[in-house]
Amino acid sequence: MADAGTTKQTACGAHIHFFEMFSRLGSASQTVRIFRNEGLVFQCFRRLHNGDTLFRPLTASTAMRVLNNPRYAGAYTYGRRQFRRNIDGKRTLRARDIDDWPACIPDAHPGYISWERHQENPKILKANGR
């Protein structure tokens, strides 16, 4: 299996392969299984103290986060989640529907997948029971 630390693998190559595999398989868990069986690693959302990118084996939670994030489709979004304070002062987080986002600009920058493909991902995941 690949080293869980930093590698020479580019994040771009891992993301492209991830979306190709998901497109072919139609399943996040199967995509994770393929990555693990092939010993592939995926960019972690954290960086090391020296600024290097950290790569680790792909997890189901990371796969779901990537598939649901419009940034990977080249979109700029703002306000996908809404914070509120309860009566006791605690903050709660609520996801907004796409129609309620204050800002959503598809094709704001180059993406790994098209905006249309990104909008299909939740439907595929829902059909799979996620």
A tleap script that builds the chain and sets N, CA, C and O, in Angstrom:
source leaprc.protein.ff14SB
mol = sequence {
  NMET ALA ASP ALA GLY THR THR LYS GLN THR
  ALA CYS GLY ALA HIE ILE HIE PHE PHE GLU
  MET PHE SER ARG LEU GLY SER ALA SER GLN
  THR VAL ARG ILE PHE ARG ASN GLU GLY LEU
  VAL PHE GLN CYS PHE ARG ARG LEU HIE ASN
  GLY ASP THR LEU PHE ARG PRO LEU THR ALA
  SER THR ALA MET ARG VAL LEU ASN ASN PRO
  ARG TYR ALA GLY ALA TYR THR TYR GLY ARG
  ARG GLN PHE ARG ARG ASN ILE ASP GLY LYS
  ARG THR LEU ARG ALA ARG ASP ILE ASP ASP
  TRP PRO ALA CYS ILE PRO ASP ALA HIE PRO
  GLY TYR ILE SER TRP GLU ARG HIE GLN GLU
  ASN PRO LYS ILE LEU LYS ALA ASN GLY CARG
}
set mol.1.N position { 0.844 -1.180 0.000 }
set mol.1.CA position { 0.000 0.000 0.000 }
set mol.1.C position { 0.883 1.235 0.000 }
set mol.1.O position { 1.995 1.209 0.528 }
set mol.2.N position { 0.391 2.315 -0.590 }
set mol.2.CA position { 1.164 3.544 -0.693 }
set mol.2.C position { 1.378 4.141 0.686 }
set mol.2.O position { 0.576 3.949 1.600 }
set mol.3.N position { 2.491 4.878 0.816 }
set mol.3.CA position { 2.803 5.564 2.054 }
set mol.3.C position { 1.703 6.571 2.357 }
set mol.3.O position { 1.247 7.281 1.461 }
set mol.4.N position { 1.278 6.637 3.600 }
set mol.4.CA position { 0.195 7.539 3.984 }
set mol.4.C position { 0.682 8.976 4.140 }
set mol.4.O position { -0.129 9.865 4.401 }
set mol.5.N position { 1.950 9.227 3.991 }
set mol.5.CA position { 2.484 10.586 4.099 }
set mol.5.C position { 2.418 11.305 2.778 }
set mol.5.O position { 1.576 11.011 1.929 }
set mol.6.N position { 3.316 12.253 2.615 }
set mol.6.CA position { 3.337 12.986 1.356 }
set mol.6.C position { 3.933 12.099 0.273 }
set mol.6.O position { 4.779 11.250 0.555 }
set mol.7.N position { 3.502 12.292 -0.939 }
set mol.7.CA position { 4.002 11.550 -2.085 }
set mol.7.C position { 4.170 12.504 -3.240 }
set mol.7.O position { 3.798 13.674 -3.157 }
set mol.8.N position { 4.740 11.991 -4.331 }
set mol.8.CA position { 4.913 12.803 -5.527 }
set mol.8.C position { 3.655 12.821 -6.382 }
set mol.8.O position { 3.578 13.554 -7.368 }
set mol.9.N position { 2.663 12.009 -6.000 }
set mol.9.CA position { 1.414 11.988 -6.733 }
set mol.9.C position { 0.762 13.365 -6.656 }
set mol.9.O position { 0.719 13.969 -5.584 }
set mol.10.N position { 0.267 13.855 -7.751 }
set mol.10.CA position { -0.384 15.164 -7.727 }
set mol.10.C position { -1.825 15.025 -7.281 }
set mol.10.O position { -2.490 14.022 -7.539 }
set mol.11.N position { -2.279 16.053 -6.610 }
set mol.11.CA position { -3.672 16.062 -6.176 }
set mol.11.C position { -4.595 16.081 -7.383 }
set mol.11.O position { -5.664 15.471 -7.362 }
set mol.12.N position { -4.194 16.769 -8.418 }
set mol.12.CA position { -5.017 16.859 -9.628 }
set mol.12.C position { -5.235 15.471 -10.231 }
set mol.12.O position { -6.361 15.125 -10.586 }
set mol.13.N position { -4.189 14.687 -10.347 }
set mol.13.CA position { -4.310 13.342 -10.902 }
set mol.13.C position { -5.208 12.455 -10.070 }
set mol.13.O position { -5.978 11.662 -10.614 }
set mol.14.N position { -5.120 12.578 -8.757 }
set mol.14.CA position { -5.966 11.768 -7.868 }
set mol.14.C position { -7.428 12.166 -8.008 }
set mol.14.O position { -8.309 11.306 -8.021 }
set mol.15.N position { -7.690 13.462 -8.111 }
set mol.15.CA position { -9.065 13.923 -8.250 }
set mol.15.C position { -9.664 13.496 -9.588 }
set mol.15.O position { -10.813 13.059 -9.645 }
set mol.16.N position { -8.896 13.620 -10.648 }
set mol.16.CA position { -9.382 13.199 -11.971 }
set mol.16.C position { -9.710 11.709 -11.958 }
set mol.16.O position { -10.764 11.296 -12.442 }
set mol.17.N position { -8.807 10.910 -11.404 }
set mol.17.CA position { -9.036 9.467 -11.328 }
set mol.17.C position { -10.266 9.161 -10.472 }
set mol.17.O position { -11.056 8.281 -10.811 }
set mol.18.N position { -10.425 9.880 -9.375 }
set mol.18.CA position { -11.575 9.686 -8.491 }
set mol.18.C position { -12.881 9.913 -9.245 }
set mol.18.O position { -13.780 9.075 -9.190 }
set mol.19.N position { -12.991 11.037 -9.946 }
set mol.19.CA position { -14.240 11.341 -10.658 }
set mol.19.C position { -14.470 10.392 -11.824 }
set mol.19.O position { -15.616 10.060 -12.127 }
set mol.20.N position { -13.406 9.949 -12.484 }
set mol.20.CA position { -13.566 8.957 -13.553 }
set mol.20.C position { -14.089 7.636 -12.997 }
set mol.20.O position { -14.982 7.021 -13.580 }
set mol.21.N position { -13.534 7.207 -11.877 }
set mol.21.CA position { -13.970 5.951 -11.270 }
set mol.21.C position { -15.421 6.050 -10.794 }
set mol.21.O position { -16.207 5.125 -10.997 }
set mol.22.N position { -15.773 7.168 -10.164 }
set mol.22.CA position { -17.150 7.324 -9.691 }
set mol.22.C position { -18.119 7.352 -10.875 }
set mol.22.O position { -19.203 6.774 -10.809 }
set mol.23.N position { -17.728 8.020 -11.942 }
set mol.23.CA position { -18.573 8.087 -13.131 }
set mol.23.C position { -18.790 6.702 -13.725 }
set mol.23.O position { -19.888 6.374 -14.177 }
set mol.24.N position { -17.744 5.900 -13.721 }
set mol.24.CA position { -17.821 4.548 -14.279 }
set mol.24.C position { -18.601 3.611 -13.363 }
set mol.24.O position { -19.417 2.821 -13.837 }
set mol.25.N position { -18.358 3.690 -12.064 }
set mol.25.CA position { -18.954 2.746 -11.113 }
set mol.25.C position { -20.305 3.200 -10.564 }
set mol.25.O position { -21.165 2.369 -10.272 }
set mol.26.N position { -20.500 4.512 -10.421 }
set mol.26.CA position { -21.741 5.025 -9.868 }
set mol.26.C position { -21.909 4.782 -8.393 }
set mol.26.O position { -23.028 4.816 -7.882 }
set mol.27.N position { -20.805 4.533 -7.688 }
set mol.27.CA position { -20.875 4.221 -6.261 }
set mol.27.C position { -19.650 4.790 -5.548 }
set mol.27.O position { -18.513 4.543 -5.949 }
set mol.28.N position { -19.900 5.560 -4.480 }
set mol.28.CA position { -18.795 6.119 -3.708 }
set mol.28.C position { -18.017 5.010 -2.996 }
set mol.28.O position { -16.786 5.029 -2.978 }
set mol.29.N position { -18.725 4.051 -2.414 }
set mol.29.CA position { -18.032 2.987 -1.677 }
set mol.29.C position { -17.201 2.105 -2.613 }
set mol.29.O position { -16.112 1.664 -2.247 }
set mol.30.N position { -17.711 1.852 -3.808 }
set mol.30.CA position { -16.924 1.073 -4.770 }
set mol.30.C position { -15.685 1.854 -5.223 }
set mol.30.O position { -14.623 1.268 -5.437 }
set mol.31.N position { -15.822 3.162 -5.366 }
set mol.31.CA position { -14.687 4.001 -5.740 }
set mol.31.C position { -13.623 3.962 -4.649 }
set mol.31.O position { -12.431 3.857 -4.938 }
set mol.32.N position { -14.060 4.048 -3.395 }
set mol.32.CA position { -13.122 3.955 -2.268 }
set mol.32.C position { -12.432 2.593 -2.286 }
set mol.32.O position { -11.220 2.507 -2.084 }
set mol.33.N position { -13.194 1.537 -2.525 }
set mol.33.CA position { -12.636 0.178 -2.558 }
set mol.33.C position { -11.576 0.045 -3.648 }
set mol.33.O position { -10.529 -0.561 -3.420 }
set mol.34.N position { -11.836 0.601 -4.824 }
set mol.34.CA position { -10.858 0.551 -5.928 }
set mol.34.C position { -9.587 1.291 -5.533 }
set mol.34.O position { -8.485 0.783 -5.744 }
set mol.35.N position { -9.725 2.483 -4.963 }
set mol.35.CA position { -8.549 3.251 -4.532 }
set mol.35.C position { -7.722 2.442 -3.536 }
set mol.35.O position { -6.496 2.389 -3.634 }
set mol.36.N position { -8.392 1.822 -2.590 }
set mol.36.CA position { -7.674 1.047 -1.571 }
set mol.36.C position { -7.033 -0.206 -2.160 }
set mol.36.O position { -5.895 -0.535 -1.824 }
set mol.37.N position { -7.757 -0.910 -3.039 }
set mol.37.CA position { -7.206 -2.124 -3.662 }
set mol.37.C position { -5.994 -1.822 -4.536 }
set mol.37.O position { -5.064 -2.624 -4.623 }
set mol.38.N position { -6.014 -0.656 -5.184 }
set mol.38.CA position { -4.903 -0.272 -6.042 }
set mol.38.C position { -3.786 0.429 -5.271 }
set mol.38.O position { -2.753 0.772 -5.846 }
set mol.39.N position { -3.992 0.642 -3.973 }
set mol.39.CA position { -2.968 1.280 -3.153 }
set mol.39.C position { -2.820 2.764 -3.438 }
set mol.39.O position { -1.759 3.339 -3.197 }
set mol.40.N position { -3.874 3.388 -3.950 }
set mol.40.CA position { -3.824 4.809 -4.276 }
set mol.40.C position { -4.134 5.652 -3.050 }
set mol.40.O position { -4.858 5.225 -2.150 }
set mol.41.N position { -3.583 6.838 -3.030 }
set mol.41.CA position { -3.837 7.763 -1.934 }
set mol.41.C position { -4.524 9.007 -2.487 }
set mol.41.O position { -4.510 9.261 -3.691 }
set mol.42.N position { -5.124 9.774 -1.584 }
set mol.42.CA position { -5.923 10.929 -1.964 }
set mol.42.C position { -5.500 12.113 -1.102 }
set mol.42.O position { -5.084 11.946 0.044 }
set mol.43.N position { -5.612 13.299 -1.663 }
set mol.43.CA position { -5.218 14.498 -0.935 }
set mol.43.C position { -6.068 14.677 0.312 }
set mol.43.O position { -7.297 14.637 0.259 }
set mol.44.N position { -5.394 14.872 1.420 }
set mol.44.CA position { -6.066 15.117 2.687 }
set mol.44.C position { -6.464 16.593 2.745 }
set mol.44.O position { -5.848 17.417 2.068 }
set mol.45.N position { -7.464 16.938 3.526 }
set mol.45.CA position { -7.901 18.320 3.614 }
set mol.45.C position { -7.016 19.153 4.529 }
set mol.45.O position { -7.200 20.365 4.641 }
set mol.46.N position { -6.074 18.518 5.171 }
set mol.46.CA position { -5.117 19.244 6.010 }
set mol.46.C position { -3.769 19.293 5.311 }
set mol.46.O position { -3.488 18.482 4.429 }
set mol.47.N position { -2.951 20.231 5.700 }
set mol.47.CA position { -1.585 20.326 5.187 }
set mol.47.C position { -0.618 20.162 6.355 }
set mol.47.O position { -0.960 20.402 7.513 }
set mol.48.N position { 0.586 19.751 6.018 }
set mol.48.CA position { 1.619 19.626 7.036 }
set mol.48.C position { 2.103 21.011 7.444 }
set mol.48.O position { 1.863 21.990 6.737 }
set mol.49.N position { 2.785 21.092 8.583 }
set mol.49.CA position { 3.241 22.377 9.104 }
set mol.49.C position { 4.164 23.114 8.138 }
set mol.49.O position { 4.256 24.341 8.191 }
set mol.50.N position { 4.847 22.385 7.257 }
set mol.50.CA position { 5.752 23.027 6.301 }
set mol.50.C position { 5.045 23.383 4.991 }
set mol.50.O position { 5.693 23.840 4.049 }
set mol.51.N position { 3.730 23.181 4.918 }
set mol.51.CA position { 2.959 23.548 3.738 }
set mol.51.C position { 2.808 22.447 2.706 }
set mol.51.O position { 2.099 22.624 1.716 }
set mol.52.N position { 3.470 21.298 2.920 }
set mol.52.CA position { 3.344 20.194 1.976 }
set mol.52.C position { 1.944 19.588 2.046 }
set mol.52.O position { 1.288 19.595 3.088 }
set mol.53.N position { 1.519 19.074 0.921 }
set mol.53.CA position { 0.219 18.410 0.848 }
set mol.53.C position { 0.339 17.017 1.438 }
set mol.53.O position { 1.328 16.321 1.211 }
set mol.54.N position { -0.655 16.620 2.184 }
set mol.54.CA position { -0.673 15.314 2.828 }
set mol.54.C position { -1.607 14.398 2.044 }
set mol.54.O position { -2.738 14.771 1.733 }
set mol.55.N position { -1.133 13.214 1.732 }
set mol.55.CA position { -1.942 12.217 1.036 }
set mol.55.C position { -2.160 11.034 1.968 }
set mol.55.O position { -1.251 10.600 2.674 }
set mol.56.N position { -3.402 10.517 1.952 }
set mol.56.CA position { -3.761 9.366 2.782 }
set mol.56.C position { -4.683 8.462 1.979 }
set mol.56.O position { -5.198 8.871 0.939 }
set mol.57.N position { -4.897 7.241 2.448 }
set mol.57.CA position { -5.880 6.387 1.772 }
set mol.57.C position { -7.261 7.059 1.774 }
set mol.57.O position { -7.654 7.686 2.758 }
set mol.58.N position { -7.973 6.922 0.684 }
set mol.58.CA position { -9.292 7.523 0.544 }
set mol.58.C position { -10.280 6.877 1.511 }
set mol.58.O position { -10.303 5.655 1.661 }
set mol.59.N position { -11.088 7.697 2.158 }
set mol.59.CA position { -12.127 7.199 3.066 }
set mol.59.C position { -13.502 7.515 2.477 }
set mol.59.O position { -13.627 8.350 1.582 }
set mol.60.N position { -14.516 6.847 2.983 }
set mol.60.CA position { -15.881 7.076 2.510 }
set mol.60.C position { -16.328 8.501 2.808 }
set mol.60.O position { -17.008 9.121 1.990 }
set mol.61.N position { -15.956 9.023 3.966 }
set mol.61.CA position { -16.375 10.386 4.310 }
set mol.61.C position { -15.723 11.412 3.395 }
set mol.61.O position { -16.364 12.390 3.012 }
set mol.62.N position { -14.463 11.207 3.040 }
set mol.62.CA position { -13.799 12.114 2.105 }
set mol.62.C position { -14.444 12.025 0.732 }
set mol.62.O position { -14.652 13.048 0.078 }
set mol.63.N position { -14.762 10.818 0.287 }
set mol.63.CA position { -15.415 10.638 -1.009 }
set mol.63.C position { -16.752 11.374 -1.042 }
set mol.63.O position { -17.056 12.043 -2.030 }
set mol.64.N position { -17.545 11.266 0.000 }
set mol.64.CA position { -18.839 11.936 0.047 }
set mol.64.C position { -18.674 13.456 0.077 }
set mol.64.O position { -19.436 14.183 -0.561 }
set mol.65.N position { -17.683 13.923 0.815 }
set mol.65.CA position { -17.437 15.368 0.897 }
set mol.65.C position { -17.056 15.926 -0.472 }
set mol.65.O position { -17.531 16.993 -0.863 }
set mol.66.N position { -16.205 15.212 -1.198 }
set mol.66.CA position { -15.768 15.651 -2.526 }
set mol.66.C position { -16.932 15.610 -3.513 }
set mol.66.O position { -17.112 16.544 -4.294 }
set mol.67.N position { -17.712 14.554 -3.488 }
set mol.67.CA position { -18.826 14.414 -4.426 }
set mol.67.C position { -19.906 15.471 -4.211 }
set mol.67.O position { -20.606 15.837 -5.155 }
set mol.68.N position { -20.048 15.962 -2.997 }
set mol.68.CA position { -21.076 16.953 -2.703 }
set mol.68.C position { -20.572 18.390 -2.732 }
set mol.68.O position { -21.357 19.314 -2.520 }
set mol.69.N position { -19.289 18.602 -2.988 }
set mol.69.CA position { -18.716 19.941 -2.962 }
set mol.69.C position { -18.706 20.539 -4.367 }
set mol.69.O position { -18.042 20.004 -5.255 }
set mol.70.N position { -19.433 21.641 -4.584 }
set mol.70.CA position { -19.501 22.239 -5.919 }
set mol.70.C position { -18.182 22.849 -6.390 }
set mol.70.O position { -18.032 23.143 -7.576 }
set mol.71.N position { -17.240 23.039 -5.496 }
set mol.71.CA position { -15.937 23.586 -5.885 }
set mol.71.C position { -15.259 22.707 -6.930 }
set mol.71.O position { -14.581 23.219 -7.821 }
set mol.72.N position { -15.434 21.394 -6.832 }
set mol.72.CA position { -14.787 20.476 -7.771 }
set mol.72.C position { -15.423 20.526 -9.158 }
set mol.72.O position { -14.870 19.983 -10.115 }
set mol.73.N position { -16.590 21.180 -9.270 }
set mol.73.CA position { -17.230 21.377 -10.568 }
set mol.73.C position { -16.917 22.765 -11.126 }
set mol.73.O position { -17.480 23.163 -12.146 }
set mol.74.N position { -16.031 23.497 -10.471 }
set mol.74.CA position { -15.630 24.811 -10.938 }
set mol.74.C position { -16.582 25.920 -10.526 }
set mol.74.O position { -16.563 27.000 -11.117 }
set mol.75.N position { -17.406 25.675 -9.533 }
set mol.75.CA position { -18.388 26.673 -9.114 }
set mol.75.C position { -17.890 27.452 -7.896 }
set mol.75.O position { -17.219 26.911 -7.017 }
set mol.76.N position { -18.240 28.738 -7.877 }
set mol.76.CA position { -18.052 29.549 -6.686 }
set mol.76.C position { -19.392 29.567 -5.966 }
set mol.76.O position { -20.419 29.879 -6.570 }
set mol.77.N position { -19.387 29.240 -4.699 }
set mol.77.CA position { -20.626 29.274 -3.926 }
set mol.77.C position { -20.383 29.983 -2.608 }
set mol.77.O position { -19.268 30.010 -2.087 }
set mol.78.N position { -21.437 30.544 -2.094 }
set mol.78.CA position { -21.404 31.193 -0.789 }
set mol.78.C position { -22.735 30.910 -0.111 }
set mol.78.O position { -23.791 31.006 -0.736 }
set mol.79.N position { -22.681 30.565 1.158 }
set mol.79.CA position { -23.899 30.396 1.934 }
set mol.79.C position { -24.548 29.033 1.795 }
set mol.79.O position { -25.767 28.909 1.909 }
set mol.80.N position { -23.734 27.997 1.546 }
set mol.80.CA position { -24.298 26.646 1.451 }
set mol.80.C position { -24.846 26.168 2.780 }
set mol.80.O position { -25.705 25.288 2.831 }
set mol.81.N position { -24.348 26.751 3.850 }
set mol.81.CA position { -24.807 26.388 5.189 }
set mol.81.C position { -25.208 27.656 5.933 }
set mol.81.O position { -24.684 28.740 5.678 }
set mol.82.N position { -26.138 27.494 6.848 }
set mol.82.CA position { -26.598 28.625 7.632 }
set mol.82.C position { -26.342 28.341 9.102 }
set mol.82.O position { -26.701 27.281 9.615 }
set mol.83.N position { -25.715 29.306 9.776 }
set mol.83.CA position { -25.469 29.192 11.210 }
set mol.83.C position { -26.564 29.950 11.954 }
set mol.83.O position { -26.960 31.047 11.560 }
set mol.84.N position { -27.036 29.351 13.021 }
set mol.84.CA position { -28.019 29.992 13.885 }
set mol.84.C position { -27.626 29.754 15.334 }
set mol.84.O position { -26.913 28.804 15.658 }
set mol.85.N position { -28.103 30.628 16.187 }
set mol.85.CA position { -27.885 30.455 17.621 }
set mol.85.C position { -29.180 29.973 18.266 }
set mol.85.O position { -30.260 30.511 18.026 }
set mol.86.N position { -29.033 28.949 19.085 }
set mol.86.CA position { -30.169 28.463 19.870 }
set mol.86.C position { -30.434 29.421 21.020 }
set mol.86.O position { -29.673 30.360 21.255 }
set mol.87.N position { -31.492 29.175 21.709 }
set mol.87.CA position { -31.830 30.014 22.861 }
set mol.87.C position { -30.761 29.929 23.947 }
set mol.87.O position { -30.558 30.876 24.707 }
set mol.88.N position { -30.073 28.775 24.012 }
set mol.88.CA position { -29.010 28.607 25.007 }
set mol.88.C position { -27.671 29.157 24.528 }
set mol.88.O position { -26.671 29.026 25.233 }
set mol.89.N position { -27.630 29.776 23.331 }
set mol.89.CA position { -26.411 30.408 22.828 }
set mol.89.C position { -25.536 29.518 21.963 }
set mol.89.O position { -24.545 29.982 21.398 }
set mol.90.N position { -25.892 28.246 21.854 }
set mol.90.CA position { -25.091 27.343 21.017 }
set mol.90.C position { -25.403 27.574 19.546 }
set mol.90.O position { -26.538 27.850 19.159 }
set mol.91.N position { -24.354 27.451 18.742 }
set mol.91.CA position { -24.523 27.612 17.297 }
set mol.91.C position { -24.932 26.287 16.664 }
set mol.91.O position { -24.398 25.233 17.009 }
set mol.92.N position { -25.871 26.350 15.746 }
set mol.92.CA position { -26.271 25.169 14.987 }
set mol.92.C position { -26.021 25.446 13.510 }
set mol.92.O position { -26.064 26.589 13.055 }
set mol.93.N position { -25.764 24.394 12.793 }
set mol.93.CA position { -25.459 24.484 11.374 }
set mol.93.C position { -26.547 23.761 10.600 }
set mol.93.O position { -26.910 22.631 10.927 }
set mol.94.N position { -27.057 24.412 9.583 }
set mol.94.CA position { -28.094 23.805 8.757 }
set mol.94.C position { -27.721 23.991 7.298 }
set mol.94.O position { -27.407 25.102 6.869 }
set mol.95.N position { -27.754 22.911 6.535 }
set mol.95.CA position { -27.478 22.983 5.106 }
set mol.95.C position { -28.679 23.598 4.403 }
set mol.95.O position { -29.828 23.282 4.711 }
set mol.96.N position { -28.392 24.483 3.451 }
set mol.96.CA position { -29.451 25.110 2.668 }
set mol.96.C position { -29.632 24.358 1.359 }
set mol.96.O position { -28.701 23.725 0.861 }
set mol.97.N position { -30.832 24.432 0.810 }
set mol.97.CA position { -31.074 23.918 -0.529 }
set mol.97.C position { -30.336 24.806 -1.523 }
set mol.97.O position { -30.106 25.986 -1.258 }
set mol.98.N position { -29.972 24.243 -2.651 }
set mol.98.CA position { -29.205 24.983 -3.652 }
set mol.98.C position { -29.935 26.247 -4.110 }
set mol.98.O position { -29.289 27.241 -4.442 }
set mol.99.N position { -31.236 26.226 -4.131 }
set mol.99.CA position { -32.008 27.401 -4.544 }
set mol.99.C position { -31.940 28.524 -3.513 }
set mol.99.O position { -32.246 29.673 -3.832 }
set mol.100.N position { -31.547 28.209 -2.293 }
set mol.100.CA position { -31.473 29.198 -1.222 }
set mol.100.C position { -30.065 29.734 -0.981 }
set mol.100.O position { -29.878 30.567 -0.094 }
set mol.101.N position { -29.069 29.281 -1.744 }
set mol.101.CA position { -27.708 29.792 -1.584 }
set mol.101.C position { -27.679 31.254 -2.028 }
set mol.101.O position { -28.198 31.578 -3.097 }
set mol.102.N position { -27.083 32.142 -1.229 }
set mol.102.CA position { -26.990 33.537 -1.637 }
set mol.102.C position { -26.176 33.731 -2.929 }
set mol.102.O position { -26.456 34.642 -3.708 }
set mol.103.N position { -25.185 32.885 -3.146 }
set mol.103.CA position { -24.363 33.012 -4.352 }
set mol.103.C position { -23.984 31.632 -4.876 }
set mol.103.O position { -23.545 30.760 -4.125 }
set mol.104.N position { -24.164 31.458 -6.174 }
set mol.104.CA position { -23.737 30.235 -6.854 }
set mol.104.C position { -23.396 30.611 -8.290 }
set mol.104.O position { -24.276 30.950 -9.081 }
set mol.105.N position { -22.098 30.547 -8.617 }
set mol.105.CA position { -21.635 30.908 -9.954 }
set mol.105.C position { -20.976 29.687 -10.575 }
set mol.105.O position { -19.796 29.434 -10.333 }
set mol.106.N position { -21.733 28.911 -11.387 }
set mol.106.CA position { -21.131 27.764 -12.070 }
set mol.106.C position { -20.059 28.233 -13.056 }
set mol.106.O position { -20.130 29.339 -13.590 }
set mol.107.N position { -19.081 27.382 -13.283 }
set mol.107.CA position { -17.987 27.664 -14.229 }
set mol.107.C position { -17.208 28.926 -13.875 }
set mol.107.O position { -16.736 29.631 -14.767 }
set mol.108.N position { -17.068 29.219 -12.583 }
set mol.108.CA position { -16.284 30.366 -12.148 }
set mol.108.C position { -14.781 30.103 -12.303 }
set mol.108.O position { -13.989 31.039 -12.417 }
set mol.109.N position { -14.405 28.848 -12.304 }
set mol.109.CA position { -13.005 28.444 -12.493 }
set mol.109.C position { -13.008 27.032 -13.074 }
set mol.109.O position { -14.034 26.352 -13.039 }
set mol.110.N position { -11.878 26.589 -13.604 }
set mol.110.CA position { -11.842 25.221 -14.161 }
set mol.110.C position { -12.130 24.185 -13.083 }
set mol.110.O position { -11.610 24.267 -11.970 }
set mol.111.N position { -12.949 23.227 -13.421 }
set mol.111.CA position { -13.308 22.178 -12.476 }
set mol.111.C position { -12.892 20.818 -13.000 }
set mol.111.O position { -12.492 20.682 -14.157 }
set mol.112.N position { -12.987 19.819 -12.149 }
set mol.112.CA position { -12.671 18.442 -12.538 }
set mol.112.C position { -13.829 17.801 -13.282 }
set mol.112.O position { -13.630 16.906 -14.103 }
set mol.113.N position { -15.052 18.265 -12.990 }
set mol.113.CA position { -16.255 17.750 -13.643 }
set mol.113.C position { -17.128 18.938 -14.041 }
set mol.113.O position { -16.910 20.060 -13.583 }
set mol.114.N position { -18.102 18.686 -14.883 }
set mol.114.CA position { -19.014 19.746 -15.295 }
set mol.114.C position { -20.031 20.027 -14.184 }
set mol.114.O position { -20.236 19.210 -13.287 }
set mol.115.N position { -20.660 21.200 -14.267 }
set mol.115.CA position { -21.694 21.562 -13.304 }
set mol.115.C position { -22.867 20.584 -13.396 }
set mol.115.O position { -23.452 20.204 -12.382 }
set mol.116.N position { -23.196 20.190 -14.611 }
set mol.116.CA position { -24.293 19.244 -14.810 }
set mol.116.C position { -23.982 17.898 -14.149 }
set mol.116.O position { -24.840 17.292 -13.507 }
set mol.117.N position { -22.744 17.448 -14.318 }
set mol.117.CA position { -22.338 16.182 -13.706 }
set mol.117.C position { -22.392 16.285 -12.179 }
set mol.117.O position { -22.805 15.345 -11.500 }
set mol.118.N position { -21.972 17.430 -11.651 }
set mol.118.CA position { -22.023 17.634 -10.198 }
set mol.118.C position { -23.467 17.544 -9.694 }
set mol.118.O position { -23.722 16.969 -8.636 }
set mol.119.N position { -24.400 18.107 -10.446 }
set mol.119.CA position { -25.794 18.078 -10.031 }
set mol.119.C position { -26.388 16.669 -10.109 }
set mol.119.O position { -27.383 16.382 -9.444 }
set mol.120.N position { -25.797 15.801 -10.904 }
set mol.120.CA position { -26.248 14.413 -10.988 }
set mol.120.C position { -25.734 13.569 -9.815 }
set mol.120.O position { -26.371 12.586 -9.436 }
set mol.121.N position { -24.598 13.944 -9.245 }
set mol.121.CA position { -23.985 13.148 -8.171 }
set mol.121.C position { -24.928 12.882 -7.001 }
set mol.121.O position { -25.035 11.731 -6.577 }
set mol.122.N position { -25.625 13.897 -6.450 }
set mol.122.CA position { -26.537 13.598 -5.332 }
set mol.122.C position { -27.650 12.629 -5.711 }
set mol.122.O position { -28.077 11.820 -4.887 }
set mol.123.N position { -28.117 12.707 -6.942 }
set mol.123.CA position { -29.162 11.790 -7.388 }
set mol.123.C position { -28.635 10.359 -7.438 }
set mol.123.O position { -29.330 9.421 -7.047 }
set mol.124.N position { -27.415 10.198 -7.917 }
set mol.124.CA position { -26.794 8.867 -7.955 }
set mol.124.C position { -26.592 8.335 -6.539 }
set mol.124.O position { -26.887 7.174 -6.256 }
set mol.125.N position { -26.089 9.191 -5.653 }
set mol.125.CA position { -25.852 8.777 -4.264 }
set mol.125.C position { -27.161 8.430 -3.565 }
set mol.125.O position { -27.225 7.472 -2.795 }
set mol.126.N position { -28.205 9.215 -3.837 }
set mol.126.CA position { -29.504 8.944 -3.215 }
set mol.126.C position { -30.059 7.606 -3.712 }
set mol.126.O position { -30.642 6.847 -2.938 }
set mol.127.N position { -29.877 7.323 -4.992 }
set mol.127.CA position { -30.343 6.048 -5.544 }
set mol.127.C position { -29.582 4.874 -4.926 }
set mol.127.O position { -30.106 3.763 -4.842 }
set mol.128.N position { -28.342 5.127 -4.493 }
set mol.128.CA position { -27.533 4.085 -3.849 }
set mol.128.C position { -27.824 3.968 -2.352 }
set mol.128.O position { -27.261 3.104 -1.679 }
set mol.129.N position { -28.689 4.818 -1.833 }
set mol.129.CA position { -29.027 4.723 -0.418 }
set mol.129.C position { -28.190 5.592 0.475 }
set mol.129.O position { -28.204 5.392 1.689 }
set mol.130.N position { -27.453 6.559 -0.065 }
set mol.130.CA position { -26.624 7.455 0.748 }
set mol.130.C position { -27.344 8.738 0.932 }
set mol.130.O position { -26.832 9.646 1.587 }
savepdb mol mol.pdb
quit
